[in-house]
Amino acid sequence: MHKTSRIAPQAVLKLFLKHARHPWIARRLAALQAEKWLFGALGPGPADGSARTIRQLSIRITDVCNLRCVMCGQWGERGFLLDKDLAALKREEIPPRRYAYLLDDLIAHGHWPVVYLWGGEPMLYPGTLEIISHAARLGLPTAIATNGTRLPQGAEVFARAPMYLLQVSIDGHDSALHNAIRRSPSGADTFAEIMHGLGAVREARDRAGRGLPIIASLTTISRENHGHLVDIYERLSSEVDFLVFYLSWWIDEPAASAHDADFERRFGFRPELHRGWIGGWKPEDHGLIQAQLKEIRERSARKGTPPAILIPDIDGVENLRTYYTDHSATFGYERCVSIRQAVEINSNGDMSPCRDYHDYVVGNVRDHTVSELWNSEPYRRFRQSLARDGLMPACARCCGLMGY
């Protein structure tokens, strides 16, 4: 059976009661997970490439970001946005009223997805809080992934809407480490800003009395922080409800070149965006990472401690070595479920089957609704290609394959 990403049982148990108070959220999340498991058991889907219910609406709502994180495929050292004009990117953004219409239309067509907002930095988009509130009024669970520098501005809306999940990128246990990784061009102490913002969100959550949003930290394991993972867990255990550690998404030059050829053979043009994720870091001490992840697993299993989730969930020194040195290894993740459940919308309205490698566009939500594009001919052709010919080289280290 093909693997799909999952949350460890002990983490599910620890988080269940937080969602159980809100059946409208629990139902949507349960439906999403149940269908993922069924996809793994039942095969790649209809031969015509069609898909059923949209379970997640993922919107990269803006490309603009106030940080320059070292490992980022958008604004990092090789990021695909580095040569773009910021003013032009802003002009191409979709207005909030259009997103509201798209959400209304999805429900009218029987889709009740989880709404996931990211960027760029989503709190730099002026309509983010409006969209969160509108989605909640419709009964759509909404989550946001943010760098955490503008949490106080959204705290009251997050709690009042309510938003079900707040994900904050935190890559260090103190200002020195975090700020060295998630760099502010202004020199701001972003770690201190995050800690202040998390306090504001918890206070707003207490006032609202709903226990939402659930707060998660997102940590990308990198050259700079891989020796401090336990430190990060301990520092953040009193700040968040659970912690996520990513092994990092990456591609190397040989795999990137192979992806160029394979993608062009399938779809008739050459892709570009995967090259923003070419990574040069390969850990030398995989035993150090394994020892720290083992310690984190043990600490998070104790009563009263926040759960920790590793994505992808890979254990063992040799498996970690393979993950970081052999780009072709997929560890059983051989079928992309997200292209049959999740919609990816870029900041300019382009809709794509892929979150990170979104060269393939099926249409634009300025001109069409999401429900119209979901089973359009280009979308079905993409699904058919992956069902017939398997994954493409870039897929092997993609959050849509291993982290969705």
SEROPA-858789 format. One line per 4 residues: their letters; for each residue x, y, z of C-alpha. Coordinates in pm, whole numbers. Example, Ala and Ser with C-alpha at 12.3 -4.5 7.8 and 13.67 -1.06 7.14 Angstrom:
! SEROPA-858789
as> 1230:-450:780 | 1367:-106:714 $
! end
This chain:
! SEROPA-858789
mhkt> 0:0:0 | 125:345:-85 | 198:575:208 | 33:907:278 $
sria> 137:1157:542 | -20:1101:880 | -6:1224:1237 | 125:980:1497 $
pqav> -152:823:1712 | -34:985:2036 | -43:1326:1868 | -396:1259:1742 $
lklf> -512:1171:2093 | -356:1483:2243 | -518:1711:1985 | -855:1536:1959 $
lkha> -1024:1709:2253 | -930:2051:2119 | -1121:1978:1797 | -1398:1768:1953 $
rhpw> -1547:2084:2106 | -1611:2205:1750 | -1790:1934:1546 | -1798:2149:1232 $
iarr> -1417:2145:1232 | -1375:1782:1340 | -1605:1659:1062 | -1409:1836:786 $
laal> -1072:1717:915 | -1196:1360:963 | -1334:1351:608 | -1003:1475:467 $
qaek> -797:1214:654 | -1038:927:585 | -1033:996:213 | -652:1011:214 $
wlfg> -639:662:364 | -893:532:113 | -694:672:-178 | -392:480:-56 $
algp> -593:158:-52 | -811:194:-360 | -571:316:-628 | -500:625:-837 $
gpad> -861:720:-913 | -1085:727:-1224 | -912:669:-1557 | -1038:998:-1696 $
gsar> -840:1191:-1433 | -1143:1334:-1259 | -1163:1387:-884 | -1443:1415:-634 $
tirq> -1476:1651:-338 | -1227:1932:-283 | -1097:1876:70 | -848:2163:95 $
lsir> -831:2504:-67 | -471:2619:-43 | -411:2984:-130 | -65:3137:-160 $
itdv> -233:3468:-105 | 67:3693:-163 | 425:3658:-284 | 538:3954:-76 $
cnlr> 743:3875:235 | 924:4088:493 | 1188:3820:566 | 1461:3654:359 $
cvmc> 1491:3305:506 | 1804:3121:399 | 1633:2797:288 | 1325:2949:122 $
gqwg> 1257:2850:-238 | 1081:3181:-298 | 1304:3452:-145 | 1605:3247:-30 $
ergf> 1948:3220:-186 | 1811:3063:-509 | 1449:3175:-474 | 1239:3198:-789 $
lldk> 1103:3540:-684 | 1436:3717:-641 | 1425:3894:-978 | 1056:3984:-959 $
dlaa> 918:4336:-917 | 738:4364:-582 | 499:4635:-703 | 403:4419:-1001 $
lkre> 343:4119:-775 | 111:4327:-557 | -85:4453:-858 | -152:4097:-970 $
eipp> -305:3985:-639 | -667:3870:-631 | -899:4100:-429 | -1068:3966:-113 $
rrya> -1418:3998:-259 | -1326:3753:-534 | -1204:3498:-279 | -1530:3540:-88 $
ylld> -1723:3467:-408 | -1509:3160:-477 | -1577:3023:-128 | -1950:3078:-170 $
dlia> -1939:2901:-506 | -1754:2601:-364 | -2024:2544:-105 | -2294:2586:-368 $
hghw> -2132:2299:-558 | -2103:2069:-256 | -1742:2136:-159 | -1665:2219:206 $
pvvy> -1287:2242:211 | -1039:2332:478 | -902:2675:380 | -526:2714:411 $
lwgg> -361:3056:367 | 12:3101:316 | 259:3310:118 | 496:3497:102 $
epml> 377:3637:430 | -4:3616:437 | -39:3886:702 | 99:4136:448 $
ypgt> -207:4081:229 | -471:4337:333 | -767:4101:305 | -639:3802:502 $
leii> -846:3866:815 | -1155:3934:605 | -1116:3599:428 | -1064:3414:758 $
shaa> -1383:3564:898 | -1585:3491:584 | -1467:3129:569 | -1556:3076:935 $
rlgl> -1905:3219:880 | -1950:2961:605 | -1839:2679:836 | -1506:2622:663 $
ptai> -1214:2545:897 | -935:2790:821 | -561:2777:888 | -275:3014:824 $
atng> 102:2963:797 | 288:3278:892 | 634:3397:991 | 475:3535:1307 $
trlp> 591:3896:1284 | 237:4035:1267 | 45:3814:1507 | -89:4093:1734 $
qgae> -270:4251:1437 | -465:3931:1378 | -504:3788:1729 | -861:3903:1796 $
vfar> -991:3790:1456 | -812:3455:1483 | -990:3386:1813 | -1326:3542:1733 $
apmy> -1380:3392:1384 | -1264:3134:1500 | -967:3016:1295 | -891:2655:1379 $
llqv> -511:2645:1328 | -232:2902:1353 | 103:2778:1220 | 408:2991:1298 $
sidg> 753:2935:1148 | 1012:2926:1429 | 1359:2794:1351 | 1551:2867:1669 $
hdsa> 1527:2850:2046 | 1653:3206:2087 | 1688:3530:1894 | 2044:3463:1781 $
lhna> 1962:3137:1602 | 1614:3214:1472 | 1706:3557:1338 | 2014:3418:1164 $
irrs> 1792:3179:968 | 1478:3389:917 | 1650:3711:832 | 1487:4052:850 $
psga> 1634:4309:607 | 1555:4574:870 | 1751:4388:1139 | 1440:4339:1355 $
dtfa> 1440:4081:1634 | 1177:3859:1476 | 1208:3593:1748 | 1108:3849:2013 $
eimh> 822:3965:1789 | 696:3607:1759 | 706:3544:2134 | 513:3867:2195 $
glga> 263:3777:1923 | 203:3427:2055 | 120:3578:2393 | -130:3811:2228 $
vrea> -297:3519:2048 | -321:3310:2366 | -477:3603:2553 | -732:3658:2275 $
rdra> -806:3285:2272 | -868:3286:2647 | -1104:3583:2617 | -1302:3417:2337 $
grgl> -1330:3096:2540 | -1334:2859:2243 | -985:2713:2270 | -905:2823:1915 $
piia> -692:2869:1724 | -473:2571:1802 | -116:2698:1777 | 162:2505:1604 $
sltt> 526:2588:1551 | 684:2494:1217 | 1058:2426:1224 | 1260:2349:912 $
isre> 1566:2142:999 | 1865:2317:844 | 2242:2355:852 | 2206:2627:1113 $
nhgh> 1968:2462:1363 | 2008:2084:1326 | 2213:2070:1645 | 1947:2250:1850 $
lvdi> 1625:2061:1781 | 1575:1950:2141 | 1645:2307:2254 | 1373:2428:2017 $
yerl> 1125:2172:2149 | 1194:2270:2510 | 1177:2646:2445 | 850:2627:2255 $
ssev> 673:2366:2468 | 515:2637:2683 | 429:2859:2386 | 245:2633:2141 $
dflv> 3:2338:2139 | 214:2117:1912 | 538:2133:1719 | 615:2031:1360 $
fyls> 968:1953:1242 | 1032:1937:866 | 1330:1748:730 | 1328:2021:459 $
wwid> 1216:2005:98 | 1502:2011:-151 | 1621:1909:-496 | 1971:1865:-635 $
epaa> 2105:1965:-976 | 2090:1615:-1137 | 1729:1571:-1020 | 1642:1922:-1139 $
sahd> 1779:1845:-1486 | 1596:1514:-1495 | 1277:1698:-1397 | 1328:1945:-1682 $
adfe> 1332:1662:-1936 | 1051:1456:-1784 | 816:1752:-1740 | 880:1875:-2095 $
rrfg> 816:1528:-2236 | 482:1509:-2056 | 350:1862:-2103 | 542:2021:-2388 $
frpe> 722:2303:-2207 | 1016:2344:-1971 | 951:2409:-1599 | 1142:2667:-1393 $
lhrg> 1013:2699:-1038 | 1162:2378:-897 | 1509:2530:-933 | 1431:2768:-646 $
wigg> 1448:2463:-418 | 1792:2337:-521 | 1969:2284:-189 | 2335:2251:-116 $
wkpe> 2320:2134:247 | 2375:1767:320 | 2417:1684:691 | 2744:1517:783 $
dhgl> 2625:1380:1118 | 2297:1199:1060 | 2337:1033:1398 | 2311:1374:1566 $
iqaq> 1979:1444:1395 | 1850:1094:1473 | 1944:1125:1842 | 1766:1458:1874 $
lkei> 1454:1342:1694 | 1444:1033:1916 | 1468:1253:2226 | 1191:1480:2096 $
rers> 966:1181:2026 | 1021:1054:2380 | 960:1390:2545 | 647:1460:2341 $
arkg> 499:1122:2436 | 495:1213:2806 | 177:1320:2977 | 120:1695:2973 $
tppa> 371:1770:2698 | 284:1904:2352 | 301:1649:2069 | 577:1673:1811 $
ilip> 519:1577:1448 | 798:1494:1204 | 729:1548:832 | 809:1325:657 $
didg> 809:1072:939 | 1144:905:872 | 1331:722:1147 | 1681:574:1165 $
venl> 2028:698:1079 | 2049:520:743 | 1702:637:639 | 1797:994:724 $
rtyy> 2121:957:527 | 1922:831:229 | 1671:1115:255 | 1946:1377:237 $
tdhs> 2169:1207:-21 | 1945:1009:-259 | 1682:1231:-416 | 1516:937:-591 $
atfg> 1420:762:-264 | 1050:811:-186 | 1017:592:129 | 685:450:8 $
yerc> 535:787:-87 | 472:686:-446 | 131:832:-521 | 32:1198:-497 $
vsir> -297:1225:-310 | -305:1604:-295 | -379:1644:-668 | -712:1466:-606 $
qave> -803:1649:-287 | -635:1988:-271 | -653:2299:-486 | -352:2530:-509 $
insn> -411:2895:-598 | -119:3130:-657 | -122:3498:-563 | -205:3607:-919 $
gdms> -501:3368:-936 | -333:3090:-1133 | -460:2752:-1022 | -220:2458:-1021 $
pcrd> -218:2095:-906 | 118:2154:-733 | 199:2371:-432 | 576:2409:-463 $
yhdy> 631:2333:-831 | 342:2524:-984 | 464:2563:-1343 | 159:2370:-1464 $
vvgn> -145:2602:-1460 | -499:2483:-1527 | -662:2830:-1540 | -707:3148:-1342 $
vrdh> -970:3218:-1076 | -1022:3571:-1209 | -1199:3415:-1505 | -1326:3085:-1364 $
tvse> -1444:2949:-1033 | -1248:2682:-850 | -1531:2434:-903 | -1518:2496:-1279 $
lwns> -1144:2429:-1299 | -1135:2132:-1060 | -1219:1874:-1326 | -1126:2077:-1633 $
epyr> -939:1909:-1917 | -593:2042:-1813 | -644:1928:-1453 | -759:1581:-1560 $
rfrq> -464:1552:-1801 | -219:1624:-1519 | -375:1362:-1292 | -375:1110:-1575 $
slar> -6:1171:-1637 | 92:1098:-1277 | -136:793:-1266 | 6:656:-1592 $
dglm> 373:756:-1577 | 427:794:-1202 | 592:1074:-1009 | 822:1330:-1166 $
paca> 1176:1381:-1030 | 1089:1696:-833 | 802:1516:-660 | 1033:1310:-438 $
rccg> 1093:1601:-198 | 763:1786:-219 | 530:1876:67 | 237:1788:-158 $
lmgy> 361:1427:-167 | 515:1375:178 | 363:1650:388 | 3:1692:277 $
! end
